[in-house]
Amino acid sequence: MAPCLFVGPFQQLFHLPTLTVGLTMPPPVKYDYLISRSGDIVFSVTVGALAYFLNERDNPRAQNGKTLFDMLKRARQKKVQEREAKRQPEPAIVMEE
């Protein structure tokens, strides 16, 4: 019987028939890190930051106040205004007799 390329947990548990293929391939080489453990993180953050800044610089929609910084500033101002509106005491209704 040829070795199986896929053996799922149910096949092992219930002894179901497995898929067999005439030719077998060696397992793929597993690389733990691209650069190093901390180098991968630094590399990915650097590439992401550069891509963001290039997009902000070259994207025509990012002009005229539609940059990420401007949108975050508007959202923060909106939250501050909502918070201030909640702080304002509602005028008391005085009922005269």
Gaussian input, Z-matrix of N, CA and C with variables (Angstrom, degrees):
# hf/3-21g

backbone

0 1
 N
 C     1     B1
 C     2     B2     1     A1
 N     3     B3     2     A2     1     D1
 C     4     B4     3     A3     2     D2
 C     5     B5     4     A4     3     D3
 N     6     B6     5     A5     4     D4
 C     7     B7     6     A6     5     D5
 C     8     B8     7     A7     6     D6
 N     9     B9     8     A8     7     D7
 C    10    B10     9     A9     8     D8
 C    11    B11    10    A10     9     D9
 N    12    B12    11    A11    10    D10
 C    13    B13    12    A12    11    D11
 C    14    B14    13    A13    12    D12
 N    15    B15    14    A14    13    D13
 C    16    B16    15    A15    14    D14
 C    17    B17    16    A16    15    D15
 N    18    B18    17    A17    16    D16
 C    19    B19    18    A18    17    D17
 C    20    B20    19    A19    18    D18
 N    21    B21    20    A20    19    D19
 C    22    B22    21    A21    20    D20
 C    23    B23    22    A22    21    D21
 N    24    B24    23    A23    22    D22
 C    25    B25    24    A24    23    D23
 C    26    B26    25    A25    24    D24
 N    27    B27    26    A26    25    D25
 C    28    B28    27    A27    26    D26
 C    29    B29    28    A28    27    D27
 N    30    B30    29    A29    28    D28
 C    31    B31    30    A30    29    D29
 C    32    B32    31    A31    30    D30
 N    33    B33    32    A32    31    D31
 C    34    B34    33    A33    32    D32
 C    35    B35    34    A34    33    D33
 N    36    B36    35    A35    34    D34
 C    37    B37    36    A36    35    D35
 C    38    B38    37    A37    36    D36
 N    39    B39    38    A38    37    D37
 C    40    B40    39    A39    38    D38
 C    41    B41    40    A40    39    D39
 N    42    B42    41    A41    40    D40
 C    43    B43    42    A42    41    D41
 C    44    B44    43    A43    42    D42
 N    45    B45    44    A44    43    D43
 C    46    B46    45    A45    44    D44
 C    47    B47    46    A46    45    D45
 N    48    B48    47    A47    46    D46
 C    49    B49    48    A48    47    D47
 C    50    B50    49    A49    48    D48
 N    51    B51    50    A50    49    D49
 C    52    B52    51    A51    50    D50
 C    53    B53    52    A52    51    D51
 N    54    B54    53    A53    52    D52
 C    55    B55    54    A54    53    D53
 C    56    B56    55    A55    54    D54
 N    57    B57    56    A56    55    D55
 C    58    B58    57    A57    56    D56
 C    59    B59    58    A58    57    D57
 N    60    B60    59    A59    58    D58
 C    61    B61    60    A60    59    D59
 C    62    B62    61    A61    60    D60
 N    63    B63    62    A62    61    D61
 C    64    B64    63    A63    62    D62
 C    65    B65    64    A64    63    D63
 N    66    B66    65    A65    64    D64
 C    67    B67    66    A66    65    D65
 C    68    B68    67    A67    66    D66
 N    69    B69    68    A68    67    D67
 C    70    B70    69    A69    68    D68
 C    71    B71    70    A70    69    D69
 N    72    B72    71    A71    70    D70
 C    73    B73    72    A72    71    D71
 C    74    B74    73    A73    72    D72
 N    75    B75    74    A74    73    D73
 C    76    B76    75    A75    74    D74
 C    77    B77    76    A76    75    D75
 N    78    B78    77    A77    76    D76
 C    79    B79    78    A78    77    D77
 C    80    B80    79    A79    78    D78
 N    81    B81    80    A80    79    D79
 C    82    B82    81    A81    80    D80
 C    83    B83    82    A82    81    D81
 N    84    B84    83    A83    82    D82
 C    85    B85    84    A84    83    D83
 C    86    B86    85    A85    84    D84
 N    87    B87    86    A86    85    D85
 C    88    B88    87    A87    86    D86
 C    89    B89    88    A88    87    D87
 N    90    B90    89    A89    88    D88
 C    91    B91    90    A90    89    D89
 C    92    B92    91    A91    90    D90
 N    93    B93    92    A92    91    D91
 C    94    B94    93    A93    92    D92
 C    95    B95    94    A94    93    D93
 N    96    B96    95    A95    94    D94
 C    97    B97    96    A96    95    D95
 C    98    B98    97    A97    96    D96
 N    99    B99    98    A98    97    D97
 C   100   B100    99    A99    98    D98
 C   101   B101   100   A100    99    D99
 N   102   B102   101   A101   100   D100
 C   103   B103   102   A102   101   D101
 C   104   B104   103   A103   102   D102
 N   105   B105   104   A104   103   D103
 C   106   B106   105   A105   104   D104
 C   107   B107   106   A106   105   D105
 N   108   B108   107   A107   106   D106
 C   109   B109   108   A108   107   D107
 C   110   B110   109   A109   108   D108
 N   111   B111   110   A110   109   D109
 C   112   B112   111   A111   110   D110
 C   113   B113   112   A112   111   D111
 N   114   B114   113   A113   112   D112
 C   115   B115   114   A114   113   D113
 C   116   B116   115   A115   114   D114
 N   117   B117   116   A116   115   D115
 C   118   B118   117   A117   116   D116
 C   119   B119   118   A118   117   D117
 N   120   B120   119   A119   118   D118
 C   121   B121   120   A120   119   D119
 C   122   B122   121   A121   120   D120
 N   123   B123   122   A122   121   D121
 C   124   B124   123   A123   122   D122
 C   125   B125   124   A124   123   D123
 N   126   B126   125   A125   124   D124
 C   127   B127   126   A126   125   D125
 C   128   B128   127   A127   126   D126
 N   129   B129   128   A128   127   D127
 C   130   B130   129   A129   128   D128
 C   131   B131   130   A130   129   D129
 N   132   B132   131   A131   130   D130
 C   133   B133   132   A132   131   D131
 C   134   B134   133   A133   132   D132
 N   135   B135   134   A134   133   D133
 C   136   B136   135   A135   134   D134
 C   137   B137   136   A136   135   D135
 N   138   B138   137   A137   136   D136
 C   139   B139   138   A138   137   D137
 C   140   B140   139   A139   138   D138
 N   141   B141   140   A140   139   D139
 C   142   B142   141   A141   140   D140
 C   143   B143   142   A142   141   D141
 N   144   B144   143   A143   142   D142
 C   145   B145   144   A144   143   D143
 C   146   B146   145   A145   144   D144
 N   147   B147   146   A146   145   D145
 C   148   B148   147   A147   146   D146
 C   149   B149   148   A148   147   D147
 N   150   B150   149   A149   148   D148
 C   151   B151   150   A150   149   D149
 C   152   B152   151   A151   150   D150
 N   153   B153   152   A152   151   D151
 C   154   B154   153   A153   152   D152
 C   155   B155   154   A154   153   D153
 N   156   B156   155   A155   154   D154
 C   157   B157   156   A156   155   D155
 C   158   B158   157   A157   156   D156
 N   159   B159   158   A158   157   D157
 C   160   B160   159   A159   158   D158
 C   161   B161   160   A160   159   D159
 N   162   B162   161   A161   160   D160
 C   163   B163   162   A162   161   D161
 C   164   B164   163   A163   162   D162
 N   165   B165   164   A164   163   D163
 C   166   B166   165   A165   164   D164
 C   167   B167   166   A166   165   D165
 N   168   B168   167   A167   166   D166
 C   169   B169   168   A168   167   D167
 C   170   B170   169   A169   168   D168
 N   171   B171   170   A170   169   D169
 C   172   B172   171   A171   170   D170
 C   173   B173   172   A172   171   D171
 N   174   B174   173   A173   172   D172
 C   175   B175   174   A174   173   D173
 C   176   B176   175   A175   174   D174
 N   177   B177   176   A176   175   D175
 C   178   B178   177   A177   176   D176
 C   179   B179   178   A178   177   D177
 N   180   B180   179   A179   178   D178
 C   181   B181   180   A180   179   D179
 C   182   B182   181   A181   180   D180
 N   183   B183   182   A182   181   D181
 C   184   B184   183   A183   182   D182
 C   185   B185   184   A184   183   D183
 N   186   B186   185   A185   184   D184
 C   187   B187   186   A186   185   D185
 C   188   B188   187   A187   186   D186
 N   189   B189   188   A188   187   D187
 C   190   B190   189   A189   188   D188
 C   191   B191   190   A190   189   D189
 N   192   B192   191   A191   190   D190
 C   193   B193   192   A192   191   D191
 C   194   B194   193   A193   192   D192
 N   195   B195   194   A194   193   D193
 C   196   B196   195   A195   194   D194
 C   197   B197   196   A196   195   D195
 N   198   B198   197   A197   196   D196
 C   199   B199   198   A198   197   D197
 C   200   B200   199   A199   198   D198
 N   201   B201   200   A200   199   D199
 C   202   B202   201   A201   200   D200
 C   203   B203   202   A202   201   D201
 N   204   B204   203   A203   202   D202
 C   205   B205   204   A204   203   D203
 C   206   B206   205   A205   204   D204
 N   207   B207   206   A206   205   D205
 C   208   B208   207   A207   206   D206
 C   209   B209   208   A208   207   D207
 N   210   B210   209   A209   208   D208
 C   211   B211   210   A210   209   D209
 C   212   B212   211   A211   210   D210
 N   213   B213   212   A212   211   D211
 C   214   B214   213   A213   212   D212
 C   215   B215   214   A214   213   D213
 N   216   B216   215   A215   214   D214
 C   217   B217   216   A216   215   D215
 C   218   B218   217   A217   216   D216
 N   219   B219   218   A218   217   D217
 C   220   B220   219   A219   218   D218
 C   221   B221   220   A220   219   D219
 N   222   B222   221   A221   220   D220
 C   223   B223   222   A222   221   D221
 C   224   B224   223   A223   222   D222
 N   225   B225   224   A224   223   D223
 C   226   B226   225   A225   224   D224
 C   227   B227   226   A226   225   D225
 N   228   B228   227   A227   226   D226
 C   229   B229   228   A228   227   D227
 C   230   B230   229   A229   228   D228
 N   231   B231   230   A230   229   D229
 C   232   B232   231   A231   230   D230
 C   233   B233   232   A232   231   D231
 N   234   B234   233   A233   232   D232
 C   235   B235   234   A234   233   D233
 C   236   B236   235   A235   234   D234
 N   237   B237   236   A236   235   D235
 C   238   B238   237   A237   236   D236
 C   239   B239   238   A238   237   D237
 N   240   B240   239   A239   238   D238
 C   241   B241   240   A240   239   D239
 C   242   B242   241   A241   240   D240
 N   243   B243   242   A242   241   D241
 C   244   B244   243   A243   242   D242
 C   245   B245   244   A244   243   D243
 N   246   B246   245   A245   244   D244
 C   247   B247   246   A246   245   D245
 C   248   B248   247   A247   246   D246
 N   249   B249   248   A248   247   D247
 C   250   B250   249   A249   248   D248
 C   251   B251   250   A250   249   D249
 N   252   B252   251   A251   250   D250
 C   253   B253   252   A252   251   D251
 C   254   B254   253   A253   252   D252
 N   255   B255   254   A254   253   D253
 C   256   B256   255   A255   254   D254
 C   257   B257   256   A256   255   D255
 N   258   B258   257   A257   256   D256
 C   259   B259   258   A258   257   D257
 C   260   B260   259   A259   258   D258
 N   261   B261   260   A260   259   D259
 C   262   B262   261   A261   260   D260
 C   263   B263   262   A262   261   D261
 N   264   B264   263   A263   262   D262
 C   265   B265   264   A264   263   D263
 C   266   B266   265   A265   264   D264
 N   267   B267   266   A266   265   D265
 C   268   B268   267   A267   266   D266
 C   269   B269   268   A268   267   D267
 N   270   B270   269   A269   268   D268
 C   271   B271   270   A270   269   D269
 C   272   B272   271   A271   270   D270
 N   273   B273   272   A272   271   D271
 C   274   B274   273   A273   272   D272
 C   275   B275   274   A274   273   D273
 N   276   B276   275   A275   274   D274
 C   277   B277   276   A276   275   D275
 C   278   B278   277   A277   276   D276
 N   279   B279   278   A278   277   D277
 C   280   B280   279   A279   278   D278
 C   281   B281   280   A280   279   D279
 N   282   B282   281   A281   280   D280
 C   283   B283   282   A282   281   D281
 C   284   B284   283   A283   282   D282
 N   285   B285   284   A284   283   D283
 C   286   B286   285   A285   284   D284
 C   287   B287   286   A286   285   D285
 N   288   B288   287   A287   286   D286
 C   289   B289   288   A288   287   D287
 C   290   B290   289   A289   288   D288

   B1=1.4583
   B2=1.5240
   B3=1.3259
   B4=1.4635
   B5=1.5182
   B6=1.3470
   B7=1.4654
   B8=1.5202
   B9=1.2805
   B10=1.4637
   B11=1.5160
   B12=1.3315
   B13=1.4563
   B14=1.5184
   B15=1.3262
   B16=1.4632
   B17=1.5194
   B18=1.3050
   B19=1.4584
   B20=1.5110
   B21=1.3157
   B22=1.4481
   B23=1.5132
   B24=1.3064
   B25=1.4623
   B26=1.5250
   B27=1.3471
   B28=1.4582
   B29=1.5206
   B30=1.3360
   B31=1.4553
   B32=1.5202
   B33=1.3171
   B34=1.4573
   B35=1.5187
   B36=1.3173
   B37=1.4568
   B38=1.5183
   B39=1.3269
   B40=1.4571
   B41=1.5272
   B42=1.3236
   B43=1.4568
   B44=1.5294
   B45=1.3337
   B46=1.4548
   B47=1.5154
   B48=1.3296
   B49=1.4644
   B50=1.5249
   B51=1.3138
   B52=1.4600
   B53=1.5213
   B54=1.3310
   B55=1.4605
   B56=1.5230
   B57=1.2776
   B58=1.4596
   B59=1.5076
   B60=1.3001
   B61=1.4585
   B62=1.5206
   B63=1.3163
   B64=1.4468
   B65=1.5170
   B66=1.3239
   B67=1.4591
   B68=1.5179
   B69=1.2832
   B70=1.4651
   B71=1.5182
   B72=1.3028
   B73=1.4620
   B74=1.5106
   B75=1.3129
   B76=1.4613
   B77=1.5264
   B78=1.3156
   B79=1.4663
   B80=1.5293
   B81=1.3316
   B82=1.4686
   B83=1.5272
   B84=1.3042
   B85=1.4588
   B86=1.5142
   B87=1.3039
   B88=1.4587
   B89=1.5249
   B90=1.3275
   B91=1.4492
   B92=1.5207
   B93=1.3117
   B94=1.4497
   B95=1.5281
   B96=1.3273
   B97=1.4628
   B98=1.5212
   B99=1.3262
   B100=1.4570
   B101=1.5251
   B102=1.3196
   B103=1.4613
   B104=1.5248
   B105=1.3035
   B106=1.4640
   B107=1.5136
   B108=1.3012
   B109=1.4641
   B110=1.5260
   B111=1.3088
   B112=1.4699
   B113=1.5262
   B114=1.3200
   B115=1.4599
   B116=1.5150
   B117=1.3357
   B118=1.4664
   B119=1.5199
   B120=1.3167
   B121=1.4670
   B122=1.5217
   B123=1.3224
   B124=1.4698
   B125=1.5298
   B126=1.3175
   B127=1.4595
   B128=1.5243
   B129=1.3338
   B130=1.4667
   B131=1.5251
   B132=1.3238
   B133=1.4681
   B134=1.5235
   B135=1.3135
   B136=1.4633
   B137=1.5261
   B138=1.3150
   B139=1.4701
   B140=1.5269
   B141=1.3288
   B142=1.4585
   B143=1.5163
   B144=1.3322
   B145=1.4677
   B146=1.5281
   B147=1.3183
   B148=1.4684
   B149=1.5255
   B150=1.3198
   B151=1.4624
   B152=1.5174
   B153=1.3336
   B154=1.4659
   B155=1.5286
   B156=1.3205
   B157=1.4645
   B158=1.5214
   B159=1.3252
   B160=1.4616
   B161=1.5211
   B162=1.3150
   B163=1.4566
   B164=1.5246
   B165=1.3172
   B166=1.4672
   B167=1.5232
   B168=1.3192
   B169=1.4528
   B170=1.5270
   B171=1.3272
   B172=1.4533
   B173=1.5258
   B174=1.2992
   B175=1.4536
   B176=1.5298
   B177=1.3433
   B178=1.4716
   B179=1.5280
   B180=1.3368
   B181=1.4643
   B182=1.5238
   B183=1.3172
   B184=1.4609
   B185=1.5265
   B186=1.3104
   B187=1.4614
   B188=1.5202
   B189=1.2710
   B190=1.4687
   B191=1.5264
   B192=1.3186
   B193=1.4521
   B194=1.5073
   B195=1.3105
   B196=1.4573
   B197=1.5207
   B198=1.3097
   B199=1.4576
   B200=1.5172
   B201=1.2988
   B202=1.4606
   B203=1.5280
   B204=1.3255
   B205=1.4629
   B206=1.5285
   B207=1.3191
   B208=1.4671
   B209=1.5254
   B210=1.3323
   B211=1.4655
   B212=1.5202
   B213=1.3311
   B214=1.4660
   B215=1.5258
   B216=1.3401
   B217=1.4570
   B218=1.5294
   B219=1.3431
   B220=1.4671
   B221=1.5274
   B222=1.3245
   B223=1.4678
   B224=1.5251
   B225=1.3202
   B226=1.4734
   B227=1.5248
   B228=1.3249
   B229=1.4608
   B230=1.5207
   B231=1.3102
   B232=1.4641
   B233=1.5263
   B234=1.3267
   B235=1.4586
   B236=1.5224
   B237=1.3221
   B238=1.4659
   B239=1.5214
   B240=1.3340
   B241=1.4673
   B242=1.5179
   B243=1.3346
   B244=1.4693
   B245=1.5224
   B246=1.3300
   B247=1.4559
   B248=1.5261
   B249=1.3413
   B250=1.4610
   B251=1.5228
   B252=1.3335
   B253=1.4613
   B254=1.5301
   B255=1.3277
   B256=1.4651
   B257=1.5269
   B258=1.3252
   B259=1.4659
   B260=1.5221
   B261=1.3161
   B262=1.4615
   B263=1.5219
   B264=1.3193
   B265=1.4719
   B266=1.5289
   B267=1.3094
   B268=1.4577
   B269=1.5121
   B270=1.3215
   B271=1.4709
   B272=1.5206
   B273=1.3187
   B274=1.4550
   B275=1.5200
   B276=1.2985
   B277=1.4641
   B278=1.5181
   B279=1.3114
   B280=1.4619
   B281=1.5250
   B282=1.2841
   B283=1.4675
   B284=1.5207
   B285=1.3053
   B286=1.4727
   B287=1.5098
   B288=1.3201
   B289=1.4572
   B290=1.5017
   A1=108.36
   A2=116.53
   A3=121.20
   A4=109.58
   A5=116.71
   A6=119.37
   A7=111.06
   A8=116.05
   A9=122.47
   A10=110.25
   A11=117.18
   A12=120.90
   A13=111.08
   A14=117.26
   A15=119.84
   A16=109.00
   A17=115.53
   A18=120.66
   A19=105.97
   A20=115.67
   A21=120.40
   A22=111.43
   A23=117.22
   A24=120.72
   A25=112.36
   A26=118.15
   A27=119.89
   A28=111.08
   A29=117.13
   A30=119.93
   A31=110.39
   A32=116.56
   A33=119.83
   A34=110.37
   A35=116.75
   A36=121.13
   A37=111.94
   A38=117.76
   A39=121.54
   A40=113.21
   A41=118.41
   A42=124.07
   A43=111.17
   A44=115.03
   A45=120.47
   A46=109.28
   A47=118.35
   A48=119.10
   A49=110.73
   A50=115.44
   A51=120.21
   A52=109.70
   A53=114.99
   A54=120.61
   A55=108.39
   A56=116.66
   A57=119.49
   A58=109.17
   A59=115.65
   A60=122.34
   A61=106.58
   A62=117.29
   A63=121.08
   A64=113.53
   A65=117.24
   A66=120.95
   A67=109.93
   A68=115.76
   A69=119.67
   A70=108.68
   A71=115.00
   A72=121.35
   A73=108.43
   A74=117.13
   A75=118.10
   A76=109.29
   A77=117.37
   A78=118.90
   A79=110.24
   A80=117.11
   A81=118.81
   A82=110.60
   A83=115.32
   A84=120.73
   A85=107.96
   A86=116.21
   A87=120.49
   A88=108.95
   A89=115.48
   A90=121.07
   A91=107.93
   A92=115.97
   A93=119.60
   A94=111.26
   A95=117.20
   A96=120.87
   A97=109.89
   A98=115.33
   A99=120.44
   A100=109.97
   A101=116.32
   A102=121.93
   A103=108.86
   A104=115.20
   A105=123.01
   A106=106.96
   A107=116.73
   A108=119.77
   A109=111.67
   A110=117.24
   A111=119.83
   A112=111.46
   A113=117.18
   A114=120.25
   A115=112.81
   A116=117.18
   A117=120.73
   A118=110.99
   A119=117.43
   A120=121.57
   A121=110.29
   A122=116.54
   A123=120.70
   A124=109.85
   A125=116.83
   A126=121.14
   A127=110.95
   A128=117.20
   A129=119.77
   A130=111.87
   A131=118.05
   A132=120.15
   A133=110.31
   A134=117.47
   A135=121.19
   A136=111.41
   A137=116.82
   A138=120.11
   A139=110.48
   A140=117.64
   A141=121.06
   A142=112.32
   A143=116.80
   A144=120.55
   A145=110.73
   A146=117.50
   A147=119.90
   A148=111.28
   A149=117.51
   A150=120.17
   A151=110.91
   A152=116.68
   A153=120.41
   A154=110.74
   A155=117.51
   A156=119.76
   A157=111.82
   A158=117.98
   A159=119.42
   A160=110.79
   A161=117.90
   A162=121.37
   A163=110.69
   A164=117.58
   A165=120.56
   A166=110.98
   A167=117.11
   A168=120.32
   A169=112.04
   A170=117.45
   A171=120.72
   A172=114.29
   A173=118.47
   A174=121.50
   A175=110.03
   A176=118.97
   A177=119.79
   A178=112.48
   A179=118.06
   A180=119.41
   A181=111.56
   A182=117.02
   A183=120.31
   A184=111.46
   A185=116.86
   A186=120.59
   A187=108.61
   A188=118.01
   A189=124.73
   A190=112.94
   A191=117.31
   A192=120.33
   A193=115.98
   A194=118.72
   A195=120.13
   A196=111.65
   A197=117.28
   A198=119.47
   A199=108.64
   A200=115.71
   A201=120.85
   A202=110.41
   A203=116.71
   A204=120.45
   A205=110.89
   A206=117.38
   A207=120.64
   A208=111.94
   A209=116.58
   A210=119.10
   A211=111.60
   A212=117.49
   A213=120.39
   A214=111.00
   A215=116.48
   A216=120.03
   A217=111.15
   A218=116.79
   A219=119.87
   A220=111.73
   A221=117.10
   A222=120.50
   A223=110.18
   A224=117.03
   A225=120.27
   A226=110.34
   A227=117.41
   A228=120.38
   A229=110.78
   A230=116.98
   A231=120.69
   A232=110.47
   A233=117.64
   A234=121.03
   A235=111.46
   A236=116.99
   A237=120.75
   A238=110.21
   A239=117.18
   A240=119.91
   A241=111.44
   A242=117.56
   A243=120.09
   A244=110.68
   A245=117.04
   A246=120.97
   A247=111.18
   A248=116.13
   A249=119.81
   A250=111.09
   A251=116.69
   A252=119.92
   A253=110.64
   A254=117.31
   A255=120.36
   A256=111.62
   A257=117.22
   A258=120.86
   A259=112.79
   A260=116.64
   A261=119.86
   A262=109.15
   A263=117.28
   A264=118.02
   A265=109.34
   A266=113.51
   A267=118.39
   A268=108.10
   A269=117.39
   A270=118.56
   A271=110.00
   A272=113.85
   A273=118.67
   A274=109.69
   A275=115.71
   A276=120.92
   A277=107.53
   A278=114.60
   A279=119.95
   A280=107.20
   A281=114.96
   A282=118.94
   A283=107.90
   A284=114.78
   A285=119.47
   A286=109.94
   A287=114.70
   A288=119.33
   A289=110.30
   D1=132.82
   D2=-179.16
   D3=-74.57
   D4=150.26
   D5=179.36
   D6=-64.06
   D7=151.17
   D8=-177.34
   D9=-89.91
   D10=138.73
   D11=175.46
   D12=-83.71
   D13=-29.25
   D14=-180.00
   D15=-131.48
   D16=120.49
   D17=174.39
   D18=-128.46
   D19=106.61
   D20=-178.19
   D21=-83.80
   D22=168.07
   D23=-179.38
   D24=-63.55
   D25=-33.73
   D26=178.63
   D27=-70.79
   D28=-34.37
   D29=178.45
   D30=-65.84
   D31=-38.75
   D32=178.60
   D33=-70.91
   D34=-41.01
   D35=-175.33
   D36=-69.92
   D37=-43.84
   D38=-174.85
   D39=-103.96
   D40=5.80
   D41=178.89
   D42=54.96
   D43=47.68
   D44=178.08
   D45=-78.52
   D46=157.73
   D47=177.13
   D48=-64.02
   D49=144.62
   D50=-177.38
   D51=-106.02
   D52=159.09
   D53=175.72
   D54=-75.24
   D55=133.36
   D56=178.14
   D57=-121.29
   D58=145.48
   D59=179.89
   D60=-130.47
   D61=142.39
   D62=-178.11
   D63=-62.85
   D64=-41.01
   D65=-178.81
   D66=-103.73
   D67=139.22
   D68=177.75
   D69=-109.90
   D70=147.44
   D71=178.65
   D72=-109.99
   D73=147.19
   D74=175.66
   D75=-68.45
   D76=154.63
   D77=179.73
   D78=-64.02
   D79=148.83
   D80=179.84
   D81=-65.39
   D82=150.99
   D83=179.04
   D84=-72.55
   D85=131.07
   D86=-178.56
   D87=-102.99
   D88=117.98
   D89=175.40
   D90=-100.47
   D91=131.03
   D92=-179.45
   D93=-75.30
   D94=-44.11
   D95=-175.24
   D96=-137.58
   D97=151.19
   D98=175.93
   D99=-75.45
   D100=-51.34
   D101=179.71
   D102=-110.84
   D103=-67.30
   D104=175.26
   D105=-161.94
   D106=178.56
   D107=-176.15
   D108=-60.52
   D109=-50.46
   D110=179.54
   D111=-87.44
   D112=-24.32
   D113=-179.96
   D114=-65.99
   D115=-33.76
   D116=177.41
   D117=-63.36
   D118=-40.80
   D119=-179.59
   D120=-66.70
   D121=-47.09
   D122=179.82
   D123=-62.85
   D124=-42.29
   D125=179.85
   D126=-61.80
   D127=-46.60
   D128=-176.94
   D129=-67.77
   D130=-39.43
   D131=177.81
   D132=-66.39
   D133=-39.75
   D134=179.11
   D135=-64.70
   D136=-46.24
   D137=179.63
   D138=-64.32
   D139=-41.07
   D140=178.42
   D141=-63.42
   D142=-43.32
   D143=179.44
   D144=-65.40
   D145=-42.70
   D146=178.36
   D147=-64.19
   D148=-40.51
   D149=178.11
   D150=-63.40
   D151=-40.59
   D152=178.28
   D153=-62.08
   D154=-48.73
   D155=-177.57
   D156=-66.79
   D157=-36.43
   D158=175.97
   D159=-65.51
   D160=-38.42
   D161=177.96
   D162=-65.89
   D163=-43.12
   D164=179.32
   D165=-63.84
   D166=-34.89
   D167=-177.51
   D168=-76.70
   D169=-39.66
   D170=-171.38
   D171=-98.46
   D172=-15.99
   D173=-175.80
   D174=-78.61
   D175=122.33
   D176=-179.13
   D177=-65.94
   D178=-26.61
   D179=178.42
   D180=-71.63
   D181=-20.80
   D182=-179.62
   D183=-75.87
   D184=-9.76
   D185=177.09
   D186=-81.61
   D187=169.92
   D188=175.42
   D189=60.37
   D190=45.27
   D191=173.02
   D192=77.10
   D193=19.32
   D194=179.53
   D195=-111.97
   D196=24.10
   D197=175.76
   D198=-78.16
   D199=164.31
   D200=-179.45
   D201=-61.28
   D202=-40.83
   D203=179.72
   D204=-61.66
   D205=-43.97
   D206=179.65
   D207=-65.57
   D208=-40.67
   D209=179.23
   D210=-66.68
   D211=-39.13
   D212=177.24
   D213=-65.65
   D214=-37.76
   D215=178.94
   D216=-65.38
   D217=-41.91
   D218=177.50
   D219=-64.73
   D220=-40.53
   D221=179.25
   D222=-64.72
   D223=-39.25
   D224=178.95
   D225=-66.62
   D226=-42.38
   D227=178.42
   D228=-62.26
   D229=-38.35
   D230=178.97
   D231=-64.13
   D232=-42.62
   D233=178.37
   D234=-64.78
   D235=-39.56
   D236=178.55
   D237=-64.78
   D238=-42.08
   D239=178.72
   D240=-64.56
   D241=-39.85
   D242=177.29
   D243=-64.04
   D244=-41.36
   D245=179.23
   D246=-64.60
   D247=-40.83
   D248=178.77
   D249=-66.81
   D250=-36.39
   D251=178.81
   D252=-65.38
   D253=-34.75
   D254=177.56
   D255=-70.67
   D256=-30.73
   D257=-179.04
   D258=-73.25
   D259=-28.27
   D260=-178.84
   D261=-64.90
   D262=123.74
   D263=179.88
   D264=-70.32
   D265=141.48
   D266=178.47
   D267=-72.70
   D268=144.46
   D269=179.95
   D270=-62.98
   D271=134.36
   D272=-179.08
   D273=-76.23
   D274=139.35
   D275=178.23
   D276=-93.38
   D277=118.13
   D278=-178.18
   D279=-101.39
   D280=125.08
   D281=178.50
   D282=-101.77
   D283=120.51
   D284=179.60
   D285=-95.48
   D286=146.08
   D287=179.51
   D288=-103.15

